[in-house]
Every structure is written in structure tokens, then in C-alpha cells.
Amino acid sequence: MHISEIIKKNFHEHLEVNQNSIDVLLPQIELATSKIINITDNSGKVMSCGNGGSSGDAQHIVSELVNRFEKERKEVAAVSLNSDTATITSIANDYDYKYIFSKQINAIGKKEDLLLAFTTSGNSSNICEAINSAKKIQIPVVLVTGKDGGDASKLLSKNDIEIRVPSNRTSRIQEIHLIIIHSICECIDEHLC
């Protein structure tokens, strides 16, 4: 396949997944945004996590919440659980990589908080452990995923929210995750301004 055909195919696939996502995901994104606003209005914090490209998403939304998105507004309490390399590597070294997020949740999480977990497959053991820890503390979970939701989606209860992108391709899922992040942040801007 020629380079230009690959590029065009990517744009066309993105448009298709984007279009399929609008109606399917709107109710879940609205619920998740309302839950995040409620948590932050009541002095809770957002804890985010993810692996690989999803770790970038977890860091991205935290930077937009703590600093600002597009409008000047008060800071929102949020922490990315995959940003402290000393903590992550010590947990991975002393215990196991699957506990890198859950041990942090156990240390700093409170039932007034919210866990925002990003995973394209839903099968990351450290995301599942994070959800399990959140459940023990009664922290609500917003799971942003794709494909079939994987093992992580099976851990959710009726008080949790899953935003599952209708695609099996990781790159397309991550592109929609970014739109979800920006949509949540814009709604928070509007709420706080």
C-alpha cells in the first residue's frame, strides 16, 4: 500500500469511529463529567492512571485539570498515578508491576475521590488492581476503554461508569480518548467560569 493510501485510510477510519462514538458515548461522557464535577465541587480529587499511550492520557487530563484547559479558572485537584517514577519503580521492584497504581490509591485515596482509568484493552493487571483498591475504599471509577472492555469492565459496579470506544484498533481508540478528555475539560471550564 502506498504511503498516501495509508494516511488517507487512517483519516477515514478516524471519521468512522468518531461518527460511531458520538451517539454511543454521549450519555456515558455526560455521566462521567457530572461525576467528576460533583467530586471536585465537594473537595475530592481525581486520580488518573494508564499504561503506554494511556499513561499519556492520564497525565494529559491531570495537567488540564490542575493548570487549566482553555479558560482561566480555579485549579482542580488531580494527580496522575503514573508520573512518580521513584514510587512506581520501588513498588514494581519490591512487590510487582501490577501494584504500581493500587498501592498509591491505598496511600492517598479517600472515598470522596474518583479514579479515572485509561486502558484501550481493559486487560492491564495494574488497572484491574487499581479498580480493586478503589472499590475497597468506596472510590467511584470512570473507566475509559475500548474493544470489549476487557477484565477491567467486569470489575465495575452500578455506581461506576465505563466509556468504551466502539473500535478494536488501539490508535483509533486513543484518538477518541483524547476527544473525551477535551470534552470533559471544556465542561469543567464552563462549570467553573
C-alpha positions, 0 to 999 in steps of 0.5 A: 500500500502506498504511503498516501493510501495509508494516511488517507485510510487512517483519516477515514477510519478516524471519521468512522469511529468518531461518527460511531462514538458520538451517539454511543458515548454521549450519555456515558461522557455526560455521566462521567463529567457530572461525576467528576464535577460533583467530586471536585465541587465537594473537595475530592480529587481525581486520580488518573492512571494508564499504561503506554499511550494511556499513561499519556492520557492520564497525565494529559487530563491531570495537567488540564485539570490542575493548570487549566484547559482553555479558560482561566479558572480555579485549579482542580485537584488531580494527580496522575498515578503514573508520573512518580517514577521513584514510587512506581519503580520501588513498588514494581521492584519490591512487590510487582508491576501490577501494584504500581497504581493500587498501592498509591490509591491505598496511600492517598485515596479517600472515598470522596475521590474518583479514579479515572482509568485509561486502558484501550484493552481493559486487560492491564493487571495494574488497572484491574488492581487499581479498580480493586483498591478503589472499590475497597475504599468506596472510590467511584471509577470512570473507566475509559476503554475500548474493544470489549472492555476487557477484565477491567469492565467486569470489575465495575459496579452500578455506581461506576461508569465505563466509556468504551470506544466502539473500535478494536484498533488501539490508535483509533481508540486513543484518538477518541480518548483524547476527544473525551478528555477535551470534552470533559475539560471544556465542561469543567471550564464552563462549570467553573467560569 
